[in-house]
């Protein structure tokens, strides 16, 4: 079993003016692990996910995925490398089956 993290985040930081939203976040996820990001509204959960996915540029820190530095890659480049995210959509699509709505 490998102990090299599939996702390795070091010192990830994002600020909006004087408000630091993610502050030196360190995170390691091994292949096959499942984690949850929890916290109250305004804690920076969505900002962190946006940084990991590449839709938001970090001010500092690094993101390694499968030992490749993806910190400055675009969202599209990260998707091609295996990083993707889903969005919470609560609207049902009329005329679609349950499976089609979930997909």
Secondary structure, DSSP 8 states (H G I E B T S, - for coil): ---S-SEEEEEEEEEETTEEEEEEEEEEE-TT--------TTSSHHHHHHHHHTSS--SEEEEEETTEE-TT--HHHHHHHT-----------TT--HHHHH-
